[in-house]
């Protein structure tokens, strides 16, 4: 691990991190969270706890002349019983905004999840070290983007030259909330999730509250959005409400209004974009819940199926088609008094033609190439000329 460099150890504080809303001290170091402690205390749900602790969009940002950087971390690796091993999480190194290296940390804790029974087993493991060397010796901005899909405790930061927090240059802050697709699902690395790609193309600072399996119109999430400083806000609503079969149409409509009302309490005039679901054929007309395909799992593949009955739409069960129609109605109603509220149909980001070319590998989540496409589409539609965010980033 250590060579002949004269290492300087710098405490990891909130001032060195972007994209996290809270920093918890642990037995090993610090754990970035993407929801504040009060929100976490209001929902003792294991899926949410896992999702918000995975640092999608969270990055260390430093100004330094260092040519070598070491970061000790304690990752938590997910293992799905019966499925192939998942790759180690990827760390992206950016120097002055350009990708300059990638790495992973082996070892760490293991969380084994049984999709058939819902059982979970946690096993502790060792701290590992990420190392980047050969960096240019002049003063520069160094960013280390943490793995978007791997809970990561930060244990120690070492460099061969002093570091300081990067100054805030007043860049536009884009705050986004959504489901596992916004979280990053099967993107190749943390800077290639679709929100990170869109933010890079638009030149804005990303705060990503994409929460895998947990975009459920929860009031505590709305309050987190309300209380987080931002210039631009987007909320992607729909797929998780079908996945979980959480509510019927009667509850959905007032829940959307309440969620948007709460966001508006903190951001009364900021451009606010509601994004309806991307195309997902299994749930376009068939309600949830989503369930693992046990036949595929027995063959070593993770795939999902819709476990609802299309006839149940008559009793108010939600499908993606129902949600898109109702979101369009809600936004049109509210926009009469809220000129900064807009709607984006998610099928403009990923629609039938995209699915023919780039089908969802597991029936729910896009692959790495699709993340890049969605990010580029969003950048054009939201931040481009005539888009709801254009005037804020011109």
N, C-alpha and C positions, 0 to 999 in steps of 0.2 A: 504494500500500500504506500508507505512513505519511501522516498528516495533521498537525494541530497538537497532538495529544496528547503528553504527556511520557511516553514509553514506558519501562517498567521490564522488563528481560529477566531472567527467572528460570530458572536451570538446571533441566532436566527430570531428576528423580531418581526412584528407586523409591518414595520417600515421597509423591510426588504421584500415583502410579498405583495402581489397584486392578484385580484380575483377571488380572494378568500374574505368571508364576512366575519370570521372568528378564528382565534388561535388558542387551542387548548394545550395546557402543559400536561405532559404525560411522564411516566417513569423513565422514558428513554429520551425525550426531547419535547418537541411540539408537534401537534397534529392540526393541520389546516382544516377548517370546516367551511362549507358553503351555505350553511344556515346558522343563524345565531343560536346561542344556548337556549334562550327562551323558547324558540320555535322547536328545537329538538326535544325539549322537556314536555311539549304538548302532544307528542305523538310517539309513543314507545313501539314503533314498528320497525322490525329488522330490515326490511327492504329499504325504507327511507334512510335509516341510519347508515346502511352500507352505501347508498347512492350519494348522500350529501357529503360523506367523508372521502369519497373518491374525487380527487382534486382537478376535475375537468376545468380547464382555463386558468388554473392557479399556477403562478410562476414566480420564481425568485428573480428580481431585477436589480442589478448591481452596476455601479460605475467603478472601474478598476483598471490598473495596468497589468494585472496578473496574467501570466502565461500558462498557469496550471491551476485547476480548481478541483477539489475533492468534496463530495457531499456524502456523508454517512446517512443512510435511511433505513427504516424498518418497514418494508412493504407488507401488505397482506394480499396474498395470491388467492384467487378463486379457483376452485376445482369443482366441476360438475360430475357427479357420480355417473359412470357409464359413458361419458362423453370424452372425446380426445382432449389431451392436456391443452390448456390455454397458453399462448406465448407470454413471456415476461413483459411487463409494462415497459413502455418506451419513454425515455426522457429526451426532449429536444433541446439542443443548445443553439441559441441565436446570438450572434455578435453583430451589433449595430443593425438589428432587424433581419439579418440573413442567417439561414440555417448553416451552422458550422460544425455540427456533430450530433450524434445520437448515441445512446447507451441504455443499458438496463442494469438492474440490481438483482442478483440471484439471492436465493435464500428467503428469509423473512417468515412471517406467519402464514399459515394455510387455513383457508375457510372452505370446507367441503360442503357443497349443497346438493341435496337429493331432490331433483325436480319432480320425481314421482310422489314422494311423501312429504316434501317440505322440510325435512330434517336438515339441520346445520351442525357442523362440528368444527370447532376452532382449535388449532394446534399452534403453540408458540414456536418461533424460529429465530435465527440470528440476524443481527444488523449486518448490512452489506455496504459496500462503497462504490460510488460512481466517480469516475475520474475523467477529466478532459485536460489534455496537455497540448502544447504547441500553439497556444493562442498568441495573437500579435501583442507586442509589448507596449503599444501606445494606449492612452486613455480611451476607453470604449464602454459601451453599454453591453452587459452580458445578461442574457435571460436564460434561465433553466426552467423549461415547462415540465411540470410533473406529469406522470402518467395519468391520463384522463380516466382510466378504468381500474386503478389500483390504489387502494387506501395507502397513504404514504406518511409515516411519521418522520419528521426531519430531526436528525440526531446531532449532526455537527457539520459546519461549513469551514473548509480550510482553503486558503489561497497562498500564493507565493508573493503577493503584494497586497497592500491594504485595499479594503473595499468600502464603499459608501452607498447609501440608497440613491437610486437614480432620481433626479428631480422630476417633479410633475410639470410638464410643459403645457398643461391645459388642454390636452387632447380630448376630443369628444368621447364620452363614456357611453357605451351601449350595454344595456342590461337586458338579458334574454332569459326567458324561462320556457322549458318544454320537457319532453319525455326522454326516453333513452336515446332517441335519434339525435336530439339536441345535446344530450350528455356526451355522445360520441360513439355509442354502440360499437360497430366494428371498423371504425376509422383506423388508419395505419399508425398514427401517432398523435400527440396532443395538439400540435399545430395544424393538423389536417382534419380535425373534426369540422363539420360544416360551419358551425358558428365561428371557430377560429380562422378558418379560411376566408369567410366573408369579412370578418373584422380586419384581417390583414389587407385584403383588397381595398377596403374602404378607408383604411388608415385610422381606425378608431380603437379605443381601449375596450376590451371585452370583459364583462362580468357574466359568467355563464352559470345560471341556475337551472340548467337542464338536469333533471333528476330522474334517473332510470326507474321506470315503473311507478313514479310518484308525482306526476303532473296531474293532480286530482282535485284542483280548485280548493286546496286546503287554505283556511283563513290565515294560518301562521305563515304560509308561503306568500300570500298576498301582502301581509304586513312586512315581511322581509323585503319584498320589492318596493313597497311604499317607503321604507326607511333607508334604502340604499341610494346614495347620490348617483344620479345618472342624467344624461341629456336625452337619451333615446331609449325606448322600452318596447320590447316585443314579447308576446305570450303566445305560445303554440299550444292549442287546446284540443283534446279529443281522444287520441288513441288509448291512453291509459285508463280513461273512464270506461272504454269498451273492454280493454284487457281484463280489468278487475270486476266488471259488471257491478260497479259501485252504486249507480243511481239510475233512476228513470228520468224521462224527459221532464216530468213535473218538477223534479228537484234540480235538474240541470240548468234550466233557464234562470231561476233566481240565483243559483250559485254563481253563474257567469256574471250576472249583474253585480252581485255582492263582491266578487273578486275584483272586477274592474272599478267599482266604487272605492274599494280600499286602496288600490294602486293610485287612483286619482287623488286621494287625500294627501299623498306625499308629492305627487307630480301632476298638479292640476292642468298644466298646459303643455307638457312635454309630448312630442309625437309618440303615439301609442299605437302599435300595430298588432292586431289579432291575426294569428296564422291558423287556418283550419288544417285538418289532417292531410298529410301526404297520402297518395294512393297506397292502399294495402288490401289486395284482393280478398283475403280471407274474411275481412271484416267490413267490406263495402256495404253489404246488404245482410250480413249475418251477425247477430249480437254476440257478445262475449258470454262467459269469460274466454280468454285465450288459455290453451292447455298444451303441454308438451305432447308431441306425437310419440307415443310410447314405442311404436314400431320402429320409427326412425332412431329413437334413443337406443333401442336394443341393437341396432345396426351400427351404433357408434356415431350417429349424427343428431344434432340438436335442431329440431324443427317444431313449429307451432301450428296449431289448428284452431279454428273457431268452434267452441263447444256449445254455442247457443243455437237457437232455432229461429229462422227468419220469420216464422209466424208470430213470434213474441214481440215483434215491432208494434203490433196492434195494441199491446198492453203497455207500451211506453218504453220498451227496452231500446237502448241506444245502439245505433250502427254509425259508421263513419258518414254515410250519406245523410242520416238524420241530423248528425251533429253539424255538418257543413251547412245544411239548410237553415238550421236554427241560429248558428253563429252569424250567418249573413243577415238574418232578420234582426237579431239583437244589435249588431253593429250599425245597421241602417237606422234603427230606431234611436240609438244613442247619438249617432253622428249628427243628427238634427240639432243637438245642443252642444256637441263636442266636435268642433271642426278639425281637431288634431287626432281624431280616432279614425283608423283605416283598417280594412280587411285585406288579407292576402289568401287566396285559395291555395291550399297546400299542393294541389295537383299542378300548379304552375311551377313548383319546385321539383316535383317527381310525379309524373302522370302515366297514363297508359303506354305511350310510346317509350318512355324511359323504362318502364317495367318490362316491355318486350325485349329491350336491349340489355338491361341490367336488372334482372329479377332479384327479389329479396332472397338471399341464400337460405335463411331460416324461416321465411314466411312473414317476418316482422321487421327485420333490421336491414338497412342498406350496407353494402360493402364499402371498401375504401374508395374505389373509383366513383361510386355514387355520392359519397360524402363530398368529394371534390366538386362534382357537378352541382349538387344542391347549394354548396357554399358560393359558387360562382353565380348561380342563378339568383340567389338571395341578394348578393352584392349588387347585381344589376337592377333587380326589381325594387329593392328597398332603398338603396343608397344612390342609384343612378338617376339620371334626369327624369323628373316627374314623379319619382318615388317618394314615399312618405318621410324618408330620412334625408332627402337630398339637400334641403336648404340648411340643415344643421351641419353638414360636412362639406359644403361647397368651399 
